[in-house]
Amino acid sequence: MATLQSGAANPGSARRILALAAEDRAAARRALAQLGFREQAALICAAPLARRAALLDLVESPEQVVPALPPAELCYTLRQIGLDDATWLIACASEAQLAAALDLDAWRGWLPDLSRAQEWLRAIAEAGEPALLRAARALDMELLLLLLRARAQVLLRLQSDEDWSPPPGGQTLDGAFYLLALRPEDDLADLLALLRVLFQRDYWRYFRLLQAVPWEQGAEAEEWALRWRNGRLADLGFPAAGDAKRIYARLAPGELAQLPLPQAPQPPAPAGLPAWTAVLPAPTGGEGGFALFRAIAALPEPERRPHILAFLALVNRVAVADEAPLGEPETMPQALRKAVDRASLGLEFLAREHALSLADALRRAPAERLFQVGHALHAKAAGAEAQAD
């Protein structure tokens, strides 16, 4: 029988657990349960997206493990499984994870993707009342308002109006506010479930939301929803778009080889990384691989972590600056490959120009500067190749 030794979470460990499950499912569940909740979450993140559902199905305490998943990784995993089939995982998600899922997956550019947000709302409603209450409290009022207004008209019955009668098809929870579907064929069950849980558990939020629907301006709500979203994404390590696009600032020819004085990297310090980073190629010595990772490997151990965090912050900047869909599972790997390619190109150039080792050049130049130099060199090479053709 195959056995599994408890150890560092990596793709190999995940494969061994899955291989053990094919032979003895109970043994695989016991082996996984021997790990701590965070270790189990790390093991799940180390597995390919297509295999995570099988691993999660072996978890004995999903209510403890799922909240330990980085927010973006939970979003990617739910996308891979399919929202309709993942309601049991959504039921375990924290408020922060649910808010992050919509922030990442229910926006297109500067505007919320309301059809996608509605898919999430339906799945959260299916996950049960506790998950729905967490989502209702985690999402900002403006996004809830836009979701509600996109599908229903809210009518208020005034007590002084004795001749008032409910509209045909109108639905109410309190006899005062009535919801009328904008499209007769639209089922408002998920919206009513959301309002019901607020009515029962957070009446002030319920009252404010329904009062706002007829009166709030849509453009103003969109603007504030974007501000709240940008703030939450910043907490996850994703900068605002204007800030992120600085990595593409044009460098004058004389600036290309400039190298700052030695300095310690100052990466942002989010409370938790939004995505799993175990898949980051491990820095190795030798001549192969990207120059940036070779340089990090050449540093003493205490110096490595700040540079790795600075690089991860750069990856987030690339994803935002390229206006990539942050909810797509391939976005961050693509941003990582671009970031390490351009930063390595810039690092090699600066090390060569100043007769420095890769490690010493890395000590001098921030990750953003390496990317800017590398991007300029890449664009120059691409332009020369286009002219040659």
C-alpha positions in Angstrom: 0.0 0.0 0.0 1.2 3.5 -0.8 2.1 5.6 2.2 2.5 9.4 2.7 5.0 11.0 4.9 3.9 14.3 6.5 6.0 17.1 5.1 6.2 20.3 3.2 3.2 20.9 0.9 4.2 20.6 -2.8 2.8 19.1 -6.0 4.5 15.8 -5.2 2.8 15.5 -1.8 -0.6 16.3 -3.4 0.0 13.6 -6.0 0.9 11.1 -3.3 -2.3 11.8 -1.4 -4.4 11.4 -4.5 -2.6 8.1 -5.4 -3.2 6.8 -1.9 -6.9 7.7 -2.3 -7.2 5.6 -5.4 -6.0 2.6 -3.4 -7.5 3.3 0.0 -9.7 6.3 0.4 -10.0 6.0 4.2 -6.2 5.9 4.5 -5.9 9.0 2.4 -8.4 10.9 4.6 -6.4 9.8 7.7 -3.1 10.9 6.1 -4.5 14.3 5.2 -6.1 14.7 8.6 -2.6 14.3 10.2 -1.7 17.7 8.8 -2.8 20.9 10.4 -5.5 23.0 8.8 -3.1 25.4 7.2 -0.9 22.6 6.0 -3.9 21.0 4.4 -4.8 24.3 2.7 -1.2 24.6 1.4 -1.4 21.0 0.1 -4.6 21.8 -1.8 -3.1 25.0 -3.3 0.0 23.0 -4.4 -2.2 20.7 -6.4 -3.2 21.5 -10.0 -6.6 23.2 -10.2 -8.1 20.2 -12.0 -7.2 17.9 -9.0 -8.2 20.2 -6.1 -11.8 19.0 -6.0 -10.6 15.4 -5.4 -8.4 16.6 -2.6 -11.1 18.8 -1.0 -13.4 15.8 -1.0 -10.9 14.1 1.3 -10.9 16.9 3.9 -12.6 15.9 7.1 -13.1 19.5 8.4 -13.7 21.8 5.4 -15.1 24.4 7.7 -11.6 24.8 9.1 -9.5 24.3 6.0 -11.5 26.3 3.4 -11.1 29.6 5.3 -7.3 29.0 5.4 -7.1 29.1 1.6 -5.8 32.4 0.1 -8.8 34.3 -1.3 -7.7 34.2 -5.0 -7.0 30.5 -4.8 -10.5 29.8 -3.4 -11.9 31.8 -6.2 -9.9 29.9 -8.9 -10.9 26.6 -7.3 -14.6 27.4 -7.2 -14.3 28.5 -10.9 -12.7 25.2 -11.8 -15.2 23.1 -10.0 -18.2 25.2 -11.1 -20.3 27.4 -8.8 -23.3 25.1 -9.1 -21.2 22.1 -7.9 -19.2 24.0 -5.2 -21.9 25.3 -2.9 -20.6 23.1 -0.1 -17.3 24.9 -0.3 -19.0 28.3 -0.6 -20.8 27.5 2.7 -17.4 27.3 4.4 -16.0 30.5 3.0 -15.3 33.5 5.1 -16.7 37.0 4.6 -13.3 38.2 3.2 -13.1 35.3 0.8 -16.6 35.9 -0.5 -15.9 39.6 -1.0 -12.6 38.8 -2.7 -14.3 36.3 -5.1 -16.6 38.9 -6.4 -13.9 41.6 -6.5 -11.8 39.3 -8.6 -14.3 37.6 -10.8 -17.3 39.9 -11.1 -15.7 43.0 -12.6 -14.7 43.9 -16.1 -12.4 46.9 -16.2 -13.9 49.7 -14.2 -17.4 48.4 -14.0 -19.0 45.5 -12.1 -20.1 42.5 -14.2 -23.6 42.2 -12.8 -24.4 39.0 -14.7 -21.4 37.3 -13.2 -22.2 38.8 -9.8 -25.7 37.3 -10.1 -24.2 33.9 -10.7 -22.2 34.2 -7.5 -25.3 35.4 -5.6 -27.3 32.5 -6.8 -24.6 30.0 -5.7 -24.2 31.7 -2.3 -27.9 31.6 -1.8 -27.8 27.8 -2.5 -25.0 27.5 0.0 -27.4 28.4 2.8 -28.4 31.3 5.1 -25.1 31.6 7.1 -23.1 32.0 3.8 -25.7 34.4 2.5 -25.5 36.6 5.6 -21.7 36.7 5.4 -21.9 37.8 1.8 -24.5 40.4 2.5 -22.4 41.9 5.2 -19.1 41.6 3.3 -20.3 43.2 0.0 -20.5 47.0 -0.1 -23.9 48.6 -0.2 -23.3 50.0 -3.6 -22.7 46.7 -5.3 -25.8 45.2 -3.6 -27.8 48.2 -4.8 -26.6 47.7 -8.4 -27.4 44.0 -8.2 -30.9 44.6 -7.0 -31.7 47.5 -9.4 -30.5 45.4 -12.4 -33.3 42.9 -11.8 -36.1 44.5 -9.8 -38.1 47.7 -9.1 -38.6 48.6 -5.5 -41.9 50.2 -4.6 -42.7 51.6 -1.1 -46.2 51.5 0.3 -47.0 54.6 2.2 -49.2 54.2 5.2 -51.0 57.5 4.4 -52.0 56.2 0.9 -55.2 54.3 1.6 -55.9 53.7 -2.1 -52.5 52.1 -2.7 -52.5 48.4 -3.8 -49.6 46.0 -4.4 -48.5 45.8 -8.0 -49.4 42.5 -9.8 -46.5 40.1 -9.2 -45.0 42.2 -6.5 -43.4 40.4 -3.6 -42.8 41.7 -0.1 -41.2 40.6 3.2 -42.6 43.4 5.4 -45.7 44.8 3.8 -43.9 48.1 3.1 -41.3 47.4 0.4 -42.4 45.5 -2.7 -40.1 43.9 -5.3 -41.3 43.7 -8.9 -39.2 41.9 -11.4 -38.1 44.0 -14.4 -38.5 41.0 -16.6 -41.6 38.8 -15.9 -39.6 35.7 -16.5 -36.9 36.6 -14.0 -37.0 34.5 -10.7 -36.1 36.8 -7.8 -35.6 33.9 -5.3 -31.9 34.6 -4.7 -32.6 38.3 -4.2 -35.5 37.6 -1.8 -33.3 35.2 0.1 -30.6 37.9 0.5 -33.2 40.4 1.6 -34.9 37.9 4.0 -31.6 37.2 5.8 -30.9 40.9 6.1 -34.5 41.6 7.3 -34.1 38.9 10.0 -30.5 39.5 11.0 -29.5 43.0 10.0 -32.6 45.1 9.6 -30.8 48.5 9.4 -28.8 47.3 6.4 -32.0 45.9 4.8 -33.9 49.2 5.3 -31.0 51.3 3.9 -30.6 49.0 0.8 -34.3 49.1 -0.2 -34.5 52.8 0.5 -31.5 53.5 -1.7 -32.6 51.6 -4.8 -35.2 54.1 -6.1 -33.1 57.2 -5.2 -29.4 56.5 -5.6 -27.7 57.5 -8.8 -26.4 54.5 -10.8 -23.1 56.2 -11.8 -22.4 57.3 -8.3 -23.0 53.8 -7.0 -20.6 52.4 -9.6 -18.0 54.9 -8.6 -18.2 54.1 -4.9 -18.4 50.3 -5.6 -15.1 50.7 -7.5 -13.5 52.6 -4.7 -14.5 50.0 -2.1 -13.2 47.2 -4.4 -9.9 49.0 -5.0 -9.5 49.3 -1.3 -10.1 45.6 -0.7 -7.8 44.6 -3.6 -5.1 46.9 -2.1 -5.4 44.9 1.2 -4.7 41.8 -0.9 -1.6 43.3 -2.5 -3.1 44.5 -5.8 -2.3 48.2 -6.4 -4.7 50.7 -8.0 -4.5 50.7 -11.8 -2.8 54.2 -12.1 -0.1 53.2 -9.6 0.4 49.8 -11.2 1.0 51.3 -14.7 4.1 53.1 -13.5 6.0 49.9 -14.3 5.5 50.8 -18.0 6.9 54.4 -17.6 9.2 55.2 -20.5 12.9 55.5 -19.8 15.1 57.9 -21.7 18.1 56.3 -23.3 20.4 57.9 -20.7 18.3 56.5 -17.8 18.4 52.9 -18.9 21.7 52.0 -17.3 21.3 54.1 -14.1 21.6 52.1 -10.9 20.4 53.4 -7.5 22.6 53.2 -4.4 22.3 50.0 -2.4 19.0 49.7 -0.5 16.8 47.1 1.1 13.6 46.3 -0.8 10.5 47.8 0.6 7.6 45.6 -0.6 4.1 46.2 0.6 3.0 43.9 3.4 -0.5 42.7 2.9 -2.1 40.7 5.7 -2.1 37.6 3.5 -1.1 36.9 0.0 -4.1 36.6 -2.3 -2.7 33.6 -4.3 -0.6 30.6 -3.5 3.1 31.1 -4.1 4.5 27.6 -3.7 4.4 27.3 -7.5 7.0 30.1 -7.7 10.0 28.5 -9.3 12.5 27.7 -6.6 15.7 29.8 -6.8 18.5 27.5 -7.8 22.2 28.1 -8.4 24.0 27.4 -11.7 23.7 29.0 -15.0 20.2 27.8 -16.0 16.9 29.4 -15.3 16.0 33.1 -14.9 18.6 35.5 -13.8 16.4 36.9 -11.1 16.0 33.6 -9.4 19.7 32.8 -9.7 20.4 36.2 -8.0 18.0 35.4 -5.2 19.6 32.0 -4.7 23.0 33.6 -4.5 21.9 35.9 -1.6 22.4 34.8 2.1 19.2 33.3 3.5 18.2 36.3 5.6 18.3 38.5 2.5 16.1 36.4 0.3 12.6 36.9 1.6 12.4 40.7 1.1 13.4 40.2 -2.5 10.9 37.4 -3.0 8.1 39.5 -1.5 9.1 42.5 -3.7 8.9 40.2 -6.8 5.5 39.0 -5.8 4.3 42.6 -5.4 5.7 43.2 -8.9 3.6 40.2 -10.3 0.5 41.8 -8.8 1.4 45.1 -10.5 1.8 43.4 -13.9 -1.6 41.7 -13.6 -3.3 45.0 -12.7 -1.3 47.2 -15.2 -2.2 44.8 -18.0 -5.9 45.0 -17.1 -6.0 41.2 -16.9 -9.1 39.5 -15.5 -8.0 38.8 -12.0 -10.5 36.0 -11.5 -9.1 33.9 -14.3 -6.9 31.1 -13.0 -4.3 31.7 -15.7 -3.9 35.4 -15.1 -1.4 35.3 -12.2 0.8 32.6 -13.8 1.0 34.6 -17.0 1.8 37.8 -15.0 4.5 35.9 -13.1 6.1 34.7 -16.3 6.1 38.2 -17.7 7.4 39.7 -14.5 10.3 37.3 -14.1 11.2 37.5 -17.8 11.4 41.3 -18.0 13.0 41.7 -14.5 15.7 39.1 -15.4 16.4 40.9 -18.6 16.8 44.2 -16.8 18.9 42.5 -14.0 21.3 41.0 -16.5 21.7 44.3 -18.4 22.4 46.3 -15.2 24.9 43.7 -13.9 26.7 43.7 -17.2 26.8 47.6 -17.5 28.2 48.0 -14.0 30.4 44.9 -13.8 28.4 43.5 -10.9 27.3 40.1 -9.9 23.6 39.4 -10.4 23.2 39.4 -6.6 24.9 42.7 -6.1 22.9 44.3 -8.9 19.7 42.9 -7.3 20.7 44.6 -4.0 21.0 47.9 -5.8 17.9 47.9 -8.0 14.2 47.5 -6.9 12.1 45.0 -8.7 10.0 47.7 -10.3 13.2 49.3 -11.8 14.4 45.9 -13.1 11.1 45.4 -14.8 11.1 48.9 -16.4 14.6 48.4 -17.8 13.8 44.9 -19.0 10.6 46.1 -20.6 12.4 48.9 -22.4 15.0 46.4 -23.7 12.3 43.9 -24.8 10.4 46.6 -26.7 13.6 47.8 -28.4 14.4 44.2 -29.5 10.9 43.7 -30.7 11.0 47.0 -32.7 14.3 46.0 -34.3 13.0 42.6 -35.2 9.9 44.1 -36.8 12.0 46.5 -38.9 14.2 43.6 -40.0 11.1 41.8 -41.2 
